[in-house]
Amino acid sequence: MKRKTKRSKRFFPKAILFVILIIGIYFAWKQAAWANRPQTSGTAEYTTATPPVAQTQETRFGITQRSLDTLIFTVPVHIAEITDTRYLELVNFEYSINGEPDNGLIVSAWPSVPVRVTDITLHKTALEAVSELFGAANEAGIGSFYVSSGYRDYGTQKQVYNDMQDKSFAQPPNHSEHQAGLAADILAMGVLQSEMADSHEGQWLAKNAWKHGLVLRYTEEKRDITGIAGEPWHFRYIGHPHAWYCQQQNLCFEEYIQLLKENGGYRATLDGKTYSVLYQVPQNSIIYVPGHQNYYISGDNTGGFIITAWE
C-alpha cells in the first residue's frame, strides 16, 4: 500500500504539467491562426492593395461563424443598442433610402466650403470630408471647387427628377443618395459640368477624393451596374478604409458591398492604422463587435451590417 501511495504522489505533478503544456500549445495555435489570416496592406502614401482571397460562407474572414464569438469580435452587442452611422448604406434603384437622416446631422455647407447657393446642406461627416478635399486641392494648386448640390429632402428630389429630361442622370425620390446627405455634387470654377470628366480639375478629383473618404460614385464604365450614366461631379462619402479599397480595386459601391457579402471582410493597414472590416448578418438580433478596438457600425441597407474597427 505504501508503494502505491508514493507512485500516486509522483504521478499527479506530472499530470498537472502535461495539462499546462496542452493548454499552452492550444493558445499558441490560436495566436498563430490569428496572425496568418488574410490581410490587405497599404503604405502611408496609399499605394498598394491586395484583395482578400475569396472564401466560402463557412470560412468568412478566415474563421468559421461558429467560432466568431471566441476570436476577434468577442463582445456580443444587441442591435437595439448599436448606433447605426449609415455611412455605408446602399441607395440605388433597387434599394430605397432607409428613412430620412437625423435632422441634427444635416448642417449648412456654407461657409465651411464654397457653394453654389448658401442654403446647401450636407451630412456633417460628409461636409468635413469635402472640406478636407478642398483644402488639399488648394495646397496642390488645383483650381477652386464648390458644391453645387448636397442634401435633398423627398420633395426636392421629386422635383429634380421630374424636371430632368434625361433620366439616366437622375434617380426617383427615395432612391437618391442625396436624400442621405452623404452625396455632394462638386464642380470647378470656370469649368462646365459637361466638361468635368476631361478637365484637369475633374481628373484630379477622381484621383484624390478617396484620400478623404469620398468615392466617385457614378462612372460610365460601371453604368450597367449602377444604372446611372457617368457623373464626374457626384461624390459619395463612405469613409476609410472603404474608399481606399474601392479606388485600389476599381469597384463601384454596389460591387464593394457584394464583395463584403461574399468574402466576409478583410484587414488593411492604411496610413499607420490597421483596419478590420467585417460583414455580418444578424442572427437572433445579435452581432459581434471588437471589445478592444475603436469601431463604428453601418447597415448596408440590404440586410447586413458592416463593422469597421481600427487600432
C-alpha positions in Angstrom: 0.0 0.0 0.0 2.8 2.4 0.8 4.5 1.8 -2.6 1.2 2.6 -4.4 0.8 5.9 -2.5 4.3 7.0 -3.4 3.6 6.4 -7.1 0.4 8.4 -6.9 2.2 11.3 -5.4 4.8 11.3 -8.2 2.1 10.9 -10.9 -0.1 13.9 -10.1 2.6 16.6 -10.6 3.4 15.1 -14.0 -0.3 15.1 -14.9 -0.6 18.8 -14.0 2.4 19.7 -16.0 1.0 17.8 -19.0 -2.3 19.7 -18.8 -0.5 23.0 -18.6 1.6 22.0 -21.7 -1.5 21.2 -23.7 -3.2 24.5 -22.8 -0.1 26.4 -23.8 0.1 24.7 -27.2 -3.6 25.4 -27.7 -3.3 29.1 -27.1 -0.1 29.3 -29.2 -2.0 27.7 -32.1 -4.9 30.3 -31.6 -2.4 33.2 -31.8 -0.7 31.8 -34.9 -4.1 31.3 -36.6 -5.0 35.0 -36.0 -1.6 36.2 -37.3 -2.0 34.2 -40.5 -5.4 35.4 -41.5 -5.8 37.1 -45.0 -4.8 40.8 -45.0 -4.5 43.7 -47.3 -1.9 46.3 -46.9 -1.3 49.9 -48.0 1.6 52.3 -47.3 1.3 55.7 -45.8 1.2 57.0 -49.3 -1.7 54.7 -50.1 -0.1 53.0 -53.0 -0.7 49.2 -52.7 -3.5 46.8 -52.1 -4.2 43.1 -52.3 -7.8 42.0 -52.4 -8.9 39.3 -49.9 -8.9 35.7 -51.1 -12.4 34.6 -52.0 -13.7 32.4 -49.2 -16.8 30.3 -48.7 -19.7 31.3 -46.4 -18.4 28.8 -43.9 -14.9 30.4 -43.5 -15.6 34.1 -43.7 -12.8 36.3 -42.6 -10.6 33.3 -42.2 -12.7 31.9 -39.3 -15.9 30.0 -39.1 -19.1 31.7 -38.0 -19.4 29.3 -35.1 -16.0 30.5 -33.7 -16.7 34.2 -34.3 -17.6 34.9 -30.6 -14.3 33.3 -29.4 -11.9 35.0 -31.7 -11.6 38.6 -33.0 -15.0 40.0 -32.2 -15.6 38.9 -28.7 -18.3 41.2 -27.2 -21.9 40.5 -28.2 -24.0 43.6 -28.7 -27.7 43.7 -29.3 -28.7 45.6 -32.5 -31.0 47.8 -30.5 -28.0 49.0 -28.5 -26.0 50.0 -31.6 -25.9 53.4 -33.2 -26.1 52.9 -37.0 -23.9 55.5 -38.7 -25.5 54.7 -42.1 -22.2 55.7 -43.7 -22.3 52.5 -45.9 -26.0 52.5 -46.7 -26.6 51.4 -50.3 -29.1 53.6 -52.0 -30.0 53.0 -55.7 -32.9 52.0 -57.9 -33.2 48.6 -56.1 -32.8 49.8 -52.5 -34.7 52.9 -51.3 -33.3 55.1 -48.6 -33.8 53.7 -45.1 -35.6 56.8 -43.8 -34.6 60.4 -43.6 -31.3 61.2 -41.8 -31.4 62.8 -38.3 -32.0 66.5 -38.7 -29.2 67.2 -36.3 -26.7 65.6 -38.7 -27.6 67.8 -41.6 -25.8 71.1 -41.4 -25.1 74.1 -43.6 -22.2 73.7 -46.1 -21.7 77.4 -46.1 -19.3 78.9 -45.0 -17.2 75.7 -44.4 -16.9 75.3 -48.2 -17.7 77.3 -51.3 -21.2 76.6 -52.5 -23.5 77.5 -55.5 -26.1 78.9 -53.2 -25.9 79.4 -49.4 -28.8 77.1 -48.5 -27.0 73.9 -49.5 -26.6 71.4 -46.6 -24.8 68.2 -46.1 -24.3 65.4 -43.5 -21.7 66.9 -41.2 -19.3 64.0 -41.7 -19.5 64.3 -45.5 -19.0 68.1 -45.1 -15.8 67.5 -43.1 -14.5 65.2 -45.8 -15.4 67.7 -48.6 -13.7 70.5 -46.7 -10.5 68.4 -46.3 -10.7 67.6 -50.1 -11.0 71.3 -51.0 -8.1 72.1 -48.7 -5.9 69.5 -50.3 -6.8 70.9 -53.7 -5.8 74.4 -52.6 -2.5 73.1 -51.4 -1.9 71.3 -54.7 -2.8 74.5 -56.6 -5.7 72.8 -58.3 -8.4 75.3 -59.2 -11.3 76.3 -57.0 -14.1 73.8 -56.3 -17.6 74.4 -55.0 -20.6 72.2 -54.0 -23.4 72.7 -56.4 -25.9 70.3 -54.7 -26.0 68.4 -51.4 -28.7 67.1 -49.2 -32.2 66.9 -50.8 -35.4 66.1 -49.0 -38.1 64.0 -50.6 -39.9 67.0 -52.2 -36.8 68.5 -53.6 -35.6 65.1 -55.1 -39.0 64.6 -56.6 -38.9 68.0 -58.3 -35.3 67.4 -59.6 -36.3 64.0 -61.0 -39.4 65.3 -62.7 -37.6 68.3 -64.2 -34.7 66.1 -65.5 -35.3 65.4 -69.2 -32.5 62.8 -69.4 -33.4 60.3 -66.6 -30.1 58.5 -67.0 -28.6 61.2 -64.7 -31.4 61.1 -62.1 -33.0 58.7 -59.6 -36.6 58.9 -58.4 -37.3 60.2 -54.9 -36.3 57.8 -52.0 -33.8 56.2 -54.3 -31.2 59.1 -54.4 -28.1 59.3 -52.3 -28.7 63.0 -52.0 -31.5 62.2 -49.5 -29.0 60.6 -47.2 -26.9 63.9 -47.1 -23.8 61.9 -47.9 -23.5 62.8 -51.6 -22.2 66.1 -52.9 -22.1 67.3 -56.5 -18.7 69.1 -56.9 -17.8 71.4 -59.7 -14.8 73.6 -60.5 -14.9 77.3 -61.1 -14.7 78.1 -64.8 -15.4 74.5 -65.9 -18.7 73.5 -67.3 -20.4 70.4 -65.8 -20.3 68.7 -69.1 -16.5 69.2 -69.2 -15.6 67.9 -65.8 -14.6 64.4 -66.9 -12.0 65.7 -69.3 -10.8 68.7 -67.3 -7.7 68.7 -65.2 -9.8 69.6 -62.1 -12.2 66.7 -62.7 -9.4 64.2 -63.2 -7.7 65.4 -60.0 -10.9 64.9 -58.0 -11.4 61.4 -59.4 -7.8 60.5 -58.4 -7.7 62.1 -55.0 -11.2 62.2 -53.4 -10.8 58.7 -51.9 -8.0 60.0 -49.6 -10.7 61.9 -47.7 -13.2 59.0 -47.6 -15.1 60.0 -50.8 -15.7 58.0 -53.9 -16.6 59.0 -57.4 -20.0 57.2 -57.3 -21.0 57.0 -61.0 -18.7 56.3 -63.8 -19.6 55.4 -67.4 -17.6 52.2 -67.0 -19.9 51.0 -64.3 -23.2 52.2 -65.8 -24.6 48.7 -66.3 -24.2 48.1 -62.5 -25.2 51.5 -61.0 -27.9 52.3 -63.6 -26.7 55.9 -63.8 -24.7 57.5 -66.6 -21.2 58.8 -65.7 -21.4 61.8 -63.3 -17.8 63.0 -62.7 -19.2 65.5 -60.3 -21.1 63.2 -57.9 -19.1 62.1 -54.9 -20.3 59.9 -52.0 -18.8 59.7 -48.5 -18.2 56.1 -47.3 -15.1 56.7 -45.2 -11.9 54.7 -44.6 -10.7 52.1 -45.5 -13.7 51.6 -47.8 -13.0 54.5 -50.2 -9.4 53.4 -50.4 -10.4 49.8 -51.3 -12.9 50.9 -53.9 -10.2 53.1 -55.5 -7.5 50.5 -55.5 -9.7 47.7 -56.9 -11.8 49.9 -59.2 -15.0 48.9 -57.6 -18.3 50.8 -57.6 -20.2 50.8 -54.4 -22.6 48.0 -55.4 -19.6 45.8 -56.2 -17.9 46.6 -52.9 -21.0 45.6 -50.9 -21.3 42.4 -52.8 -17.6 41.6 -52.2 -18.1 42.1 -48.5 -21.1 39.8 -48.6 -19.1 37.1 -50.4 -15.8 37.4 -48.5 -17.0 38.4 -45.1 -14.4 41.2 -44.7 -10.7 42.0 -44.9 -7.9 43.6 -43.0 -5.8 46.6 -44.2 -3.0 48.7 -42.8 -3.6 52.3 -44.1 -1.6 55.4 -43.1 -0.5 53.9 -39.8 -3.8 52.4 -38.8 -4.8 48.7 -39.0 -8.4 48.3 -40.0 -10.6 45.3 -39.7 -13.7 45.2 -41.8 -16.3 42.6 -41.1 -19.7 41.9 -42.7 -22.3 40.3 -40.6 -26.0 39.4 -41.0 -27.6 39.4 -37.5 -28.6 36.1 -36.0 -31.1 36.2 -33.2 -30.7 40.0 -33.3 -27.0 39.8 -32.2 -23.9 40.9 -34.0 -20.4 40.9 -32.7 -18.1 43.9 -32.3 -14.5 44.2 -31.1 -14.1 44.7 -27.4 -10.6 46.2 -27.6 -10.6 48.5 -30.6 -12.3 51.6 -31.9 -15.2 50.8 -34.2 -18.4 52.0 -35.8 -21.2 50.1 -37.4 -23.2 50.8 -40.5 -26.1 48.9 -42.0 -25.7 48.3 -45.7 -29.5 48.6 -46.4 -29.6 45.1 -47.8 -29.9 43.1 -44.6 -26.4 43.2 -43.3 -24.1 45.3 -41.1 -20.5 46.4 -41.7 -18.3 46.7 -38.7 -15.3 49.0 -39.3 -12.7 48.7 -36.5 -9.2 50.1 -36.2 -6.2 50.2 -33.9 
